[in-house]
Amino acid sequence: MTTRLLSVPAVAALLDCSRTHVYGLIAAGHLRPVDIAAKPRTRPKTRIRATDVDAYIERQTREVRAS
C-alpha cells in the first residue's frame, strides 16, 4: 500500500489557504502531521496524508437544502 504524502504548501494550495492556516489546522487537531526526518538530529519535514486532507474536506462540506 502506498500512502501519498503532501507538503504543507501543497495542502495550502489544495485548500486555497495559507501555510499558516494549515499549521493552525494541524495544531487544532483537524489534520494529522507525518514528520519525516532524513537524518538523526535534523529538523523533520512535515507532511500530511492525502487521505486525511480528503477526510477533512468531507467533514467541512455542508449540505445544501433546496427551498
C-alpha positions as a Markdown table, in Angstrom:
| # | Residue | x | y | z |
|---|---|---|---|---|
| 1 | Met | 0.0 | 0.0 | 0.0 |
| 2 | Thr | 1.4 | 3.4 | -1.0 |
| 3 | Thr | 0.4 | 6.4 | 1.1 |
| 4 | Arg | 0.6 | 9.7 | -0.8 |
| 5 | Leu | 2.1 | 12.4 | 1.4 |
| 6 | Leu | 1.6 | 16.1 | 0.7 |
| 7 | Ser | 3.8 | 19.1 | 1.8 |
| 8 | Val | 2.2 | 21.9 | 3.8 |
| 9 | Pro | 2.4 | 24.3 | 0.8 |
| 10 | Ala | 0.7 | 21.6 | -1.4 |
| 11 | Val | -2.1 | 21.3 | 1.2 |
| 12 | Ala | -2.5 | 25.0 | 1.4 |
| 13 | Ala | -2.8 | 25.2 | -2.4 |
| 14 | Leu | -5.5 | 22.4 | -2.4 |
| 15 | Leu | -7.5 | 24.2 | 0.3 |
| 16 | Asp | -6.8 | 27.7 | -1.2 |
| 17 | Cys | -5.5 | 29.0 | 2.1 |
| 18 | Ser | -2.1 | 30.0 | 3.7 |
| 19 | Arg | 0.6 | 27.7 | 5.1 |
| 20 | Thr | -0.1 | 29.4 | 8.5 |
| 21 | His | -3.7 | 28.2 | 8.3 |
| 22 | Val | -2.6 | 24.7 | 7.5 |
| 23 | Tyr | -0.3 | 24.7 | 10.6 |
| 24 | Gly | -3.3 | 26.0 | 12.6 |
| 25 | Leu | -5.4 | 23.1 | 11.3 |
| 26 | Ile | -2.7 | 20.8 | 12.5 |
| 27 | Ala | -2.4 | 22.5 | 15.9 |
| 28 | Ala | -6.2 | 22.2 | 16.3 |
| 29 | Gly | -6.2 | 18.5 | 15.5 |
| 30 | His | -8.1 | 18.8 | 12.2 |
| 31 | Leu | -5.1 | 17.4 | 10.2 |
| 32 | Arg | -2.6 | 14.9 | 11.4 |
| 33 | Pro | 1.0 | 15.5 | 10.5 |
| 34 | Val | 3.6 | 12.9 | 9.5 |
| 35 | Asp | 7.1 | 14.0 | 10.4 |
| 36 | Ile | 9.8 | 12.8 | 8.0 |
| 37 | Ala | 13.4 | 13.1 | 9.2 |
| 38 | Ala | 16.1 | 12.4 | 6.6 |
| 39 | Lys | 18.9 | 12.1 | 9.2 |
| 40 | Pro | 19.0 | 11.8 | 13.0 |
| 41 | Arg | 19.1 | 15.1 | 14.8 |
| 42 | Thr | 17.7 | 17.0 | 11.8 |
| 43 | Arg | 14.5 | 19.0 | 11.7 |
| 44 | Pro | 11.7 | 16.8 | 10.4 |
| 45 | Lys | 9.7 | 17.8 | 7.3 |
| 46 | Thr | 6.0 | 17.9 | 7.9 |
| 47 | Arg | 3.8 | 16.0 | 5.5 |
| 48 | Ile | 0.1 | 15.3 | 5.5 |
| 49 | Arg | -1.6 | 12.2 | 4.2 |
| 50 | Ala | -3.7 | 12.9 | 1.1 |
| 51 | Thr | -6.5 | 10.8 | 2.6 |
| 52 | Asp | -6.5 | 13.0 | 5.7 |
| 53 | Val | -7.0 | 16.1 | 3.6 |
| 54 | Asp | -9.8 | 14.4 | 1.7 |
| 55 | Ala | -11.4 | 13.4 | 5.0 |
| 56 | Tyr | -11.1 | 17.0 | 6.3 |
| 57 | Ile | -12.8 | 18.3 | 3.2 |
| 58 | Glu | -15.6 | 15.8 | 3.6 |
| 59 | Arg | -16.1 | 16.9 | 7.3 |
| 60 | Gln | -16.2 | 20.6 | 6.2 |
| 61 | Thr | -18.7 | 20.0 | 3.4 |
| 62 | Arg | -22.1 | 21.2 | 4.3 |
| 63 | Glu | -25.4 | 20.0 | 2.9 |
| 64 | Val | -27.5 | 22.5 | 0.9 |
| 65 | Arg | -31.2 | 22.0 | 1.1 |
| 66 | Ala | -33.4 | 23.1 | -1.8 |
| 67 | Ser | -36.1 | 25.7 | -0.8 |
